[in-house]
Amino acid sequence: MDDREFGASASTAGVRQGFRSANGPEARLTGEAFSPGAGSESGQHPKTRGKRRRKRRRKVFARDAAGPPVNGPAGAPTEADQGFQAKRVSPEPVVKPVALREARKPQQNDLPIFAALDLGTNNCRLLVAVPGRPGQFRVIDAFSRIVRLGEGLAASGRLSDAAMGRAVEALKVCGDKLRVRKIENARLVATEACRAAANGEEFLTRVRSETGLDLEIIDRQTEARLAVSGCGSLVERETDGVVLFDIGGGSSEIALIDVRGQRSPRLASHIVAWTSLPVGVVTLAERFGGREVTRETFAAMVDHVKGLLDGFVDRNRLDHVRQSARFHLLGTSGTVTTLAGVHLDLDRYDRRRVDGLWMDASSVDLMVEKLLGWDFQQRVRNACIGADRADLVLAGCAILEAIRAEWPSDRLRVADRGLREGILSELMGDAGVWRRGWRGGARP
C-alpha cells in the first residue's frame, strides 16, 4: 500500500470559559438605573420638577465620570449625596463573570494516542492516530519510505548490508516521531523480509540498538488478519462475499470473507479461508526481471503465481456467492492504488480520490494493457508510478491477474489502507476507546 498521508495537529485545550455578554446587565454601571418616578415631589410645578431632575442627572453623570468607579472604594458620601441617593432605585446586584462548563467535543490532547509501524519487504510505514467516532480514528502523523529491505533476499537468503542500512535510517525517523508524543500503545511489526531472512532476528537486534524500537516479526496469518481488519469500512452492508488481497514486496496475503447474515464489528471475524503466497512484487521482479517486461515474460509471471494458488486448498470456500452481484474483489496494495491513479489520470497521487474507488473489470484490463505497452522510462515518468515503482508495477499486475483469474469478478474496490490501519483498529478496540462512557473517543 502506497502512502502519501498528511498529519494533523491540534492546540492544547482545557475547559472552555463561558461568560455573559459585555452588553448584558452585569456590564452596566449601577448609577445608570433609575425608577420612572424617582424625582417626583408633591406641590411642585411640573417645569420646576423637570429642571431639578435634569440637574440631578447632570450631577450624577458628572460625578460618575470624574469620581472613582461605582464598584471601587469611595470616601464617605456628603449630605447632598445621601439625599440624592435616597431617591435612586437600589442598584442591580453586580453579576460577576463565572466559569461555565460547556458541553464540548474532546480535544486532541484529551485523546489517547496509538501508533502502528509496518516494516515490509519494500516499505517502512508508520501511522500515529487518535480515536474518533466508534470504529474510526484520525491520523495525526504518518511516514512512508521505500527501503527495499528484501532486495537480493531471494538469491542470497539474507538481508544485505545496504538494505539494512536504508531500513535503519527510515526507522530512526519513525523513532523520533514516536518519542515526541505520549503514546498510549503501539505495535511495531516486521513482515516477510524478516521472516524469510536467515539474519532477520539479528537485524532486529541492530534496530533495537540503533533506534530504540522493538519490532516483532508477525506470522502470515496475523498479517492477513490485520490487513482485513484495516479494510472493514470498505465492505458495504449489502455485500455477501469478498476476496481481499494484499500484494506485498515479498509475500501476498489473500483472505476469503463471507459476510452474509449478521455482521460482526470486526471484519476479520468473517474470514473463512486465507493463504499467504511466498511471492511479492520485489521477489517476482527479481526472478523474472522488472525493467524490461515483454508480454511473454508477463505471461510467465502470471503462470508462476497461478501455480502457487493451485496449492491453496480452500480457494473454493466462496463458490456459493461468486456468481452474486454482491461479490467483489478488494485490493490493498501499491499495485492496485497505482492502477487506480493511472486510471484516474492523476497529475499527482491523491489518496482521497483513490481510497475506496470502484473499478470494473474492463477498466482493470485497460490499465494492465496500458502499462504493458509502456517501456521503463514511460513508467518512470508517470506521476503515480515514478522511479521507485517503475520496475515493480508489472510484477504486481501479474499477481493481480492471477488472482482475478482464480476469482473472476466484475468489480474491484481499491483500498489505500491495510495492515497498519488494522493494527490501530485492534489496539483501540482492545483499549475500549469506543465503549459506552467514552465521548467520541475521549477519556470519561
Long-range contacts (C-beta under 8 A, 24 or more apart in sequence): 1-123, 1-125, 1-246, 1-332, 1-333, 1-334, 1-337, 1-415, 1-416, 1-417, 1-418, 1-419, 2-123, 2-144, 2-334, 2-337, 2-338, 2-349, 2-389, 2-416, 3-123, 3-125, 3-142, 3-144, 3-351, 3-416, 4-144, 4-349, 4-350, 4-351, 5-127, 5-139, 5-142, 5-144, 5-351, 6-139, 6-142, 7-128, 7-139, 7-140, 7-141, 7-142, 8-138, 8-139, 8-140, 9-108, 9-140, 10-107, 10-108, 10-109, 10-140, 11-107, 12-107, 12-109, 13-107, 13-108, 13-109, 13-110, 15-99, 15-101, 15-104, 16-102, 16-104, 17-99, 17-100, 18-99, 18-100, 18-101, 18-102, 19-97, 19-98, 19-100, 20-95, 20-97, 24-95, 25-92, 25-95, 26-94, 26-95, 26-96, 26-97, 28-92, 29-64, 29-70, 30-70, 30-71, 30-91, 30-92, 30-94, 31-60, 31-64, 31-70, 31-88, 31-91, 33-89, 33-91, 33-92, 34-88, 34-89, 35-88, 35-89, 38-87, 38-88, 38-89, 39-87, 56-84, 56-87, 59-84, 60-84, 105-440, 106-439, 106-440, 106-441, 106-442, 108-140, 110-442, 110-443, 111-441, 111-442, 111-443, 112-184, 112-185, 112-431, 112-433, 112-441, 112-443, 113-140, 113-181, 113-182, 113-183, 113-184, 114-183, 114-184, 114-185, 114-186, 114-424, 114-427, 114-428, 114-431, 115-178, 115-181, 115-183, 115-185, 115-186, 115-187, 115-188, 115-424, 116-186, 116-187, 116-188, 116-189, 116-419, 116-420, 116-421, 116-423, 116-424, 116-427, 117-174, 117-186, 117-187, 117-188, 117-189, 117-213, 117-215, 117-420, 118-189, 118-191, 118-419, 118-420, 118-423, 119-147, 119-149, 119-167, 119-171, 119-188, 119-189, 119-190, 119-191, 119-193, 119-194, 119-215, 120-149, 120-190, 120-191, 120-192, 120-193, 120-248, 120-249, 120-250, 121-148, 121-149, 121-150, 121-153, 121-191, 121-192, 121-193, 121-248, 121-249, 121-250, 121-251, 121-280, 121-282, 121-283, 122-146, 122-147, 122-148, 122-149, 122-150, 122-248, 122-249, 122-250, 122-280, 122-281, 122-282, 122-334, 122-392, 123-147, 123-249, 123-334, 124-149, 124-167, 124-170, 124-171, 124-174, 125-420, 126-174, 126-177, 126-178, 126-420, 127-420, 127-421, 127-424, 128-177, 128-178, 128-181, 128-183, 129-424, 130-441, 131-428, 131-433, 131-434, 131-438, 131-440, 131-441, 132-440, 132-441, 133-440, 133-441, 134-434, 135-232, 135-233, 135-265, 135-425, 135-434, 136-233, 137-424, 137-425, 137-428, 137-441, 141-177, 141-181, 143-170, 143-173, 143-174, 143-177, 145-170, 145-173, 146-388, 146-389, 148-249, 148-282, 149-193, 149-194, 149-249, 150-192, 150-193, 150-196, 150-197, 150-249, 150-250, 150-280, 150-282, 150-283, 151-282, 151-286, 152-286, 153-193, 153-196, 153-197, 153-250, 153-282, 153-283, 154-283, 154-286, 154-287, 155-286, 157-196, 157-197, 157-198, 158-197, 158-198, 158-199, 159-193, 159-194, 159-197, 159-199, 159-200, 159-203, 164-203, 164-206, 167-203, 167-207, 168-206, 168-207, 168-210, 168-211, 171-207, 171-211, 171-213, 172-210, 172-211, 174-211, 174-213, 175-211, 175-212, 175-213, 178-213, 179-212, 184-431, 185-427, 185-431, 186-427, 187-216, 187-423, 187-427, 188-213, 188-214, 188-215, 188-216, 189-215, 189-216, 189-217, 189-218, 189-223, 189-419, 189-423, 190-215, 190-216, 190-217, 190-218, 191-217, 191-218, 191-223, 191-248, 191-250, 191-251, 191-419, 192-220, 192-248, 192-249, 192-250, 192-251, 192-278, 192-280, 193-249, 193-250, 195-219, 195-220, 196-250, 196-278, 220-251, 220-253, 220-276, 221-274, 221-276, 223-251, 223-253, 223-276, 223-419, 224-253, 224-254, 224-255, 224-271, 224-274, 224-275, 224-276, 225-255, 225-268, 225-271, 225-274, 225-422, 226-268, 226-418, 226-419, 226-422, 226-423, 226-426, 227-253, 227-255, 227-332, 227-418, 227-419, 227-422, 228-255, 228-257, 228-267, 228-268, 228-271, 228-422, 229-266, 229-267, 229-268, 229-421, 229-422, 229-423, 229-425, 229-426, 230-332, 230-415, 230-417, 230-418, 230-419, 230-420, 230-421, 230-422, 230-423, 230-424, 230-425, 231-267, 231-330, 231-332, 231-415, 231-417, 231-418, 231-421, 231-422, 232-265, 232-266, 232-267, 232-425, 234-330, 234-356, 234-413, 234-415, 234-417, 235-259, 235-267, 235-330, 237-263, 238-326, 239-326, 239-327, 239-328, 240-321, 240-324, 240-326, 240-327, 241-318, 241-321, 241-322, 241-324, 241-326, 241-327, 242-327, 242-328, 242-329, 242-330, 243-318, 243-329, 243-330, 243-403, 243-407, 243-409, 244-329, 244-330, 244-331, 244-332, 245-329, 245-330, 245-331, 245-332, 245-333, 245-400, 245-403, 246-331, 246-332, 246-333, 246-418, 246-419, 247-280, 247-281, 247-331, 247-333, 247-334, 247-335, 247-336, 247-396, 247-399, 247-400, 248-280, 248-281, 248-333, 249-280, 249-281, 249-282, 249-283, 250-278, 250-279, 250-280, 250-282, 250-283, 251-276, 251-277, 251-278, 251-279, 251-280, 252-276, 252-277, 252-279, 252-280, 252-305, 252-399, 253-277, 254-312, 254-403, 256-314, 256-315, 256-317, 256-318, 258-317, 258-318, 258-321, 260-321, 265-429, 266-425, 266-429, 268-422, 272-314, 272-317, 272-318, 273-312, 273-314, 273-315, 273-317, 275-309, 275-312, 275-314, 275-315, 277-305, 277-308, 277-309, 277-399, 278-308, 279-304, 279-305, 279-308, 279-399, 280-399, 281-334, 281-335, 281-392, 281-393, 281-395, 281-396, 281-399, 282-392, 282-395, 284-395, 284-398, 284-399, 285-391, 285-392, 285-394, 285-395, 288-395, 290-391, 290-392, 290-394, 290-395, 291-376, 291-390, 291-391, 292-375, 292-376, 293-372, 293-394, 295-372, 298-372, 298-394, 298-397, 298-398, 301-394, 301-395, 301-398, 301-399, 302-398, 302-401, 302-402, 302-405, 304-398, 305-398, 305-399, 305-401, 305-402, 305-403, 306-402, 306-405, 306-406, 309-402, 309-403, 309-406, 315-406, 315-407, 318-407, 322-407, 322-408, 322-409, 327-409, 328-409, 328-411, 328-412, 328-413, 329-403, 329-404, 329-407, 329-409, 329-411, 329-412, 329-413, 330-412, 330-413, 330-415, 331-400, 331-412, 331-413, 331-414, 331-415, 332-415, 332-416, 332-417, 332-418, 333-396, 333-418, 334-389, 334-392, 334-393, 334-396, 335-393, 335-396, 335-397, 335-399, 335-400, 336-400, 336-412, 336-414, 336-415, 337-384, 337-414, 337-415, 337-416, 338-384, 338-385, 338-389, 338-393, 338-396, 339-364, 339-367, 339-368, 339-371, 339-397, 339-400, 339-414, 340-414, 341-383, 341-384, 342-367, 342-370, 342-371, 342-382, 342-384, 342-385, 343-367, 346-383, 346-384, 347-383, 348-383, 348-384, 349-383, 349-384, 351-416, 354-414, 354-416, 355-414, 355-415, 355-416, 355-417, 356-413, 356-414, 356-415, 357-413, 357-414, 358-411, 358-412, 358-413, 358-414, 359-411, 359-412, 359-413, 359-414, 360-410, 360-411, 360-412, 361-404, 361-408, 361-409, 361-410, 361-411, 361-412, 364-400, 364-404, 364-412, 368-397, 368-400, 368-401, 371-397, 372-397
